[in-house]
């Protein structure tokens, strides 16, 4: 029998993890929804940005916010680079080839990171407080990333709904041909979307480094989970991805406490598979 | 055609005689590389049975890992011969394949979604192997219990030559299955389904039956490939035999060679294995990760510039040249 306090702590950790997963999923889902290509290597871009923070903050001793800024800028640059160098030449190819090109990028990033920085786990140490709330342990290294993540998502939401560019991006996600007919250039919108997706990867990297140490295979830990959240939430459906992040995070944390970490992921993935059959359009849609 | 046949015959004769060729110290190493090529080409061929009809699975590691672990654990715990263990493994893979393919077909999970569902299945198998560490050895993997000396029953031999011929036969059997399928009605049916499911169903093709059937066949062959690889390496590990990493590797090799042709998977596998072995020898241990970096870079370049795969593109080119000369010839004397 498990002490309910552990379950409560797992549930709280699930909410905190969900915030970070939602940020990862929203960045990928934006690209997925607009350009209709899954960047299999998305979380590996996050990994590169985590190294950027590690080196600026831990090795060179720059302030955290400068390191974060570097990570964000690097993320946006990487997003643009991926789009210009890899995605745009194969925009018209078969879906398999598009998927595999970014899969090749995954191999490239993982092994290049191994080559440059070895497989050592690297941690940025922060001296931040933590609180004990009725036996539940709440460290600031989890709370701060959660809050920043939520703020970032609100900003993204406002950008997408309140600006001209954001409206154009949403329009492309809805109907590519019609948007082009309305005089918006899909090429430019793709580029901006990739840059924003990269920026989100940079931010996610900056927030993940608070809790996790970085190593070249970091992407394997969150990558598959992130695609599944996007699909579970529904392609290009931002609120859906947001809800799906918390559902998956809670399953992972609670099942992780009851059985084991691996079983937490197993159950989350099985839920994903079953949901694909029951609700193929995403959690928040009704079956047609 | 005769030139190609002749070259093929010479190549096959060379492969058959390989263990007798005067190669000196290189022989053992060459045997090792060729065995790997045959086994992985067989697995790639099994994948392409589905892939060529648009059922792009990113989770064949599930069948590979399930097969490898089933046979290995049955042998380790109960001493069941891998011949029977392999059969059990193939049956379990068929079952898993059907459990995945049936709902995927009924609920029309296709394209990206099919890829992601199978990817999840691959990860589930990998994580279950790790989670059940008490009897699977977890992420450390398990070594096969050694038999006393060479044993046909245990499928364990000290001499690589035995494995070499076994893997050669396995590979040829894989090609035979591919050829049989290619010349059957099922191929036309699957192609129709791949083009347009609704249209295929409207002309009376049983979509679900064909999809589940092809998945089961592909899964069974992949599991057999997993058993063969395990017997040769005599060690199983969840990260090298299940999950996203190995699943993507299989797909890459096949796409690199070309998934729509008989020899595409073999060419792709041979190239990727030869490339990684070459880079490993040239770069050695000094630059850990460099070999894989170049490999990843080449994969991206190949996919951008040769989307039909190396063998596929070459075959296209030959066909186009030949058609060109035929048209020119027939247009000449009227």
Interface residues (C-beta under 8 A of the other chain):
Chain A: X38 X40 X86 X89 X90 X93 X94 X95 X96 X97 X99 X100 X101 X103 X104 X105 X106 X107 X108 X109 X110 X111 X112 X113 X114 X115 X116 X118 X216 X220 X223 X224 X227 X228 X231 X259 X260 X262 X263 X265 X266 X269 X270 X272 X273 X276 X277 X280
Chain B: X51 X56 X58 X100 X103 X104 X106 X107 X108 X109 X111 X112 X113 X115 X116 X117 X119 X120 X121 X123 X124 X127 X128 X130 X131 X244 X245 X248 X251 X252 X255 X287 X288 X289 X290 X291 X292 X293 X295 X296 X297 X299 X300 X303 X304 X307
